[in-house]
Amino acid sequence: MSKPPFPARRPSAGPNVPGLAARALAVKAVAGVLGQDQALEDAFDDASLEARDLALARMIAGVSMRRYGTIGTLLEKLLAKGMPRKSGPLEAILITAAAQILFLDVPDRAAVDLAVRLARADDRAQAFSGLANAVLRKISAGKEELLAAIPPEADTPSWLYKRWSDQYGTATAAAMAAAQRVEPSLDLTVKADAAGWAERLGGRLLPTSSVRLAHNGTIRALEGFEAGQWWVQDAAAALPARLLGDVAGLRVADLCAAPGGKTAQVAAAGAKVTAVDRSAARLQRLSENLKRLDLEADVVTADILANDLQAWKAEPFDAVILDAPCSATGTIRRHPDVAWSKSARDIGAVADLQRRMLGRMASLVKPGGLLVYCTCSLEREEGEEQIARFLDGSKDFALEPVLSDDIGGIEGAITPEGFLRTLPSLLPDPDPVMAGMDGFFAARMRRKG
Ligand SMILES: C[S@@+](CC[C@H](N)C(=O)[O-])C[C@H]1O[C@@H](n2cnc3c(N)ncnc32)[C@H](O)[C@@H]1O
């Protein structure tokens, strides 16, 4: 290993050091995920940083979680005695600094210097600031060899990787894990004239009618945002609502609706939508989104598992979308912290909740009406197995298989049973940023007449 390119000096922790606030916020965000008490995005909600620092903090925290497996393996190798106990934010400081050194276009010297300052500023971590300095210098000096020794699947937790290998085969599991290492494109659903908006925004029109952009800047600054011409929605997340077909003039219930991607789709398609969610805070975001888009829905705060549904359900609906709460393992491309904050136990718990929700659908869908059930999970218990069991025990619903035309002909997204099953490895493209889609499951069922 060559000599580290750093002079020996002792940085101090000052409040106005350029770039320090962004690093401190990234450390807080990553520590929140590692402590199992917070989603990564929550750390940025009320952060009072300048836009540039906020964007940098987000980028550092995002890549730290996206490559957490690689960085963790590497730190294990370099810390002969393991991560020191009772060292406060030391682990998050090391991870975020290593992420900058290995994966971001940030001078290594700045990443090390600011990490050491953050360690020194914390009562529990300060005793380890020398260790932090030494480890990070080693990473900087040997990055190529260190990275070459770590397999690509290291960035997917082993329990999840094993599940995916069992469910989809090892080649597909490897392709999914590889897709999740890449910061994905921005996908938009547009109200009208998708081709025109793709051209205007310098993006690409996908066969599913979403518009895909290689953009990682401020979304609000893009043309058409303020005018409410489009909303952000992964290409896969836009598919379940399309399975309802032409909904113009129909009464549609969107259950578990917030923040409203699917509500906006059905409202824009001319349906009279009732959007139900139990979270008032998330519904607030749904209402703001609809307002910007100049779309309307009846917005109802309610628990769909509560005994009394009469407050919002005067009569059954022509169609219902149930976008059930789930393990969200299909969204790891966009929310890499999900990979490290879930466990196998979570899957059983949400599968049980989904089963109970499905059990209530018969009273909500008119005879002859459609039910679309979906989850952004890659786990069969929340998708294929859930619906197979539901249909097995149901005298009310029959499967209406998904057809290639329903989903713009994307290859490999329909199972032999007729379910929609998208994977992060679908929609391949020579440019990895423009490839892929979230993992979604959807089933379309018709209530028997
Ligand atoms: C996957 S998210 C929905 C995403 C949304 N459909 C969209 O397209 O933007 C799941 C939602 O289910 C809601 N939820 C969870 N349990 C619920 C319940 N028992 N009743 C109503 N909503 C619930 C959560 O508050 C959360 O907003």
Boltz pocket constraint, residues with backbone or C-beta under 6 A from the ligand:
constraints:
  - pocket:
      binder: B
      contacts: [[A, 237], [A, 255], [A, 256], [A, 257], [A, 258], [A, 259], [A, 260], [A, 261], [A, 262], [A, 263], [A, 276], [A, 277], [A, 278], [A, 279], [A, 282], [A, 302], [A, 303], [A, 304], [A, 305], [A, 323], [A, 324], [A, 325], [A, 326]]
      max_distance: 6.0
